[in-house]
Amino acid sequence: SMLSHTKPVASSPTLQAPSAQAALLNLHRALEFKELWDSLQGLLETIVPHDTLVMSVNYLDWQRETSTRRFSSVNSRHPHDEPANQLVAQEGKAFFQPFLEQNPGIPAYQHSQIVSDPRKVDRTPYYRRYMSRYDWRYSAHLLFWHGNGVETSFALRRRAEQGDFTPVEMNALNGVHPHIGVAFDRMRIFEQERQRRRLLESFYRAKPEAVLFL
């Protein structure tokens, strides 16, 4: 299962820091999408410094890549625009797909895991056409799976001078993964309840006699 890859939170001292604990509490308070997205930005900025953060929805649905939605964090140096989306659509499948097919359910990984020689990753078409264009050299990802595909992902990019993501930082991403998964599940439940409420309200407006009968 997805959580079989996940390391326990206790193994990540980073998450025990007061700033990380406060960021986790903000995440678990979120009941609306904007609150959730704001809290996720704060959490990831706290535990793993980065240059740019992009959340992608259904980004591995390559047949419908144009329908993918991406959200860049407020503090991202390069917000993900339409040209960037097109480059990911053109180069992403060849770069990511073989690794993900070999590691289904993996919750977090970095680009240096994908290639046999991480020093040569910048020679790949994905890097030459996409990453280099925005001066990114390193990337780490958090993945949330639905069945055999990725439903939501977070890409954290870094410039060369920022260095690759360390084992401690990757451990922190693995540790925070179940917290984010719970927050997503809670958001789905609340959204389902909101939809039911809206449906009932529209029904009662259309048929006021039903309310009188009750």
HUNOR-V507998 format. One record per residue. N is the residue number from 1. SS is DSSP state (2 for helix, 1 for strand, 0 for the rest). OMEGA is omega in radians with two decimals (NA if undefined). Layout:
[[N SS OMEGA] [N SS OMEGA]]
This chain:
[[1 0 -3.10] [2 2 -3.05] [3 2 3.13] [4 2 3.11] [5 2 -2.92] [6 0 3.08] [7 0 -3.12] [8 0 -3.13] [9 2 -3.08] [10 2 -3.10] [11 2 -3.09] [12 0 3.12] [13 2 -3.14] [14 2 -3.09] [15 2 3.12] [16 2 3.13] [17 0 -3.13] [18 2 -3.13] [19 2 3.11] [20 2 3.11] [21 2 3.10] [22 2 3.13] [23 2 3.10] [24 2 3.10] [25 2 3.09] [26 2 3.12] [27 2 -3.06] [28 2 3.06] [29 2 -2.98] [30 0 3.12] [31 0 3.10] [32 0 -3.08] [33 2 -3.12] [34 2 3.09] [35 2 -3.14] [36 2 -3.11] [37 2 3.10] [38 2 -3.11] [39 2 3.10] [40 2 3.09] [41 2 -3.14] [42 2 -3.12] [43 2 -3.08] [44 2 3.06] [45 2 -3.12] [46 2 -3.00] [47 2 -3.11] [48 0 3.12] [49 0 -3.10] [50 0 3.13] [51 0 -3.06] [52 1 3.09] [53 1 3.13] [54 1 3.01] [55 1 -3.14] [56 1 3.11] [57 1 -3.11] [58 0 -3.05] [59 0 3.09] [60 0 3.06] [61 0 -2.96] [62 2 3.13] [63 2 -3.11] [64 2 -3.03] [65 2 -3.09] [66 2 -3.14] [67 2 -3.12] [68 0 3.08] [69 1 3.12] [70 1 -3.14] [71 1 3.08] [72 1 3.12] [73 0 -3.10] [74 0 -3.08] [75 0 3.12] [76 0 3.13] [77 0 3.13] [78 0 3.05] [79 0 -3.07] [80 0 -3.10] [81 0 -3.07] [82 2 3.06] [83 2 3.10] [84 2 3.09] [85 2 -3.12] [86 2 3.13] [87 2 3.09] [88 2 3.14] [89 2 -3.09] [90 2 -2.98] [91 2 -2.99] [92 2 -3.03] [93 2 -3.12] [94 2 -3.08] [95 2 -3.01] [96 2 -2.86] [97 2 -3.13] [98 2 3.13] [99 2 -3.10] [100 2 3.09] [101 2 3.11] [102 2 -3.09] [103 0 -3.10] [104 0 3.12] [105 0 -3.11] [106 0 -3.07] [107 0 -3.10] [108 1 3.08] [109 1 3.07] [110 1 -3.06] [111 2 -3.12] [112 2 3.06] [113 2 -2.98] [114 0 -3.04] [115 0 -3.10] [116 0 3.09] [117 0 -3.08] [118 2 3.14] [119 2 -3.08] [120 2 -3.07] [121 2 -3.10] [122 2 3.08] [123 2 -3.13] [124 0 3.09] [125 2 3.14] [126 2 3.14] [127 2 -3.09] [128 2 -3.04] [129 2 -3.02] [130 2 -3.05] [131 2 -3.09] [132 2 -3.14] [133 2 -3.11] [134 2 3.09] [135 0 3.06] [136 0 -3.14] [137 0 -3.09] [138 1 -3.14] [139 1 3.02] [140 1 -3.04] [141 1 2.92] [142 1 -3.07] [143 1 3.06] [144 1 -2.96] [145 1 2.96] [146 1 -3.03] [147 0 -3.11] [148 0 -3.09] [149 1 3.10] [150 1 3.14] [151 1 -3.13] [152 1 3.09] [153 1 3.00] [154 1 3.09] [155 1 3.09] [156 1 -3.08] [157 1 3.07] [158 1 3.00] [159 0 -3.09] [160 2 -3.06] [161 2 3.11] [162 2 3.12] [163 0 3.13] [164 0 3.11] [165 0 -3.06] [166 0 3.05] [167 2 3.11] [168 2 -3.14] [169 2 3.10] [170 2 3.08] [171 2 3.11] [172 2 3.10] [173 2 3.08] [174 2 -3.11] [175 2 -3.10] [176 2 -3.08] [177 2 -3.13] [178 2 3.09] [179 2 -3.13] [180 2 3.10] [181 2 3.09] [182 2 3.13] [183 2 3.08] [184 2 3.14] [185 2 3.12] [186 2 3.13] [187 2 3.12] [188 2 -3.13] [189 2 -3.14] [190 2 3.14] [191 2 3.09] [192 2 3.11] [193 2 3.10] [194 2 3.13] [195 2 3.10] [196 2 -3.12] [197 2 3.11] [198 2 3.13] [199 2 3.12] [200 2 3.14] [201 2 3.13] [202 2 3.11] [203 2 -3.12] [204 2 3.09] [205 2 -3.12] [206 2 -3.09] [207 0 -3.12] [208 2 -3.14] [209 2 3.09] [210 2 3.11] [211 2 -3.13] [212 2 3.13] [213 2 3.13] [214 0 NA]]
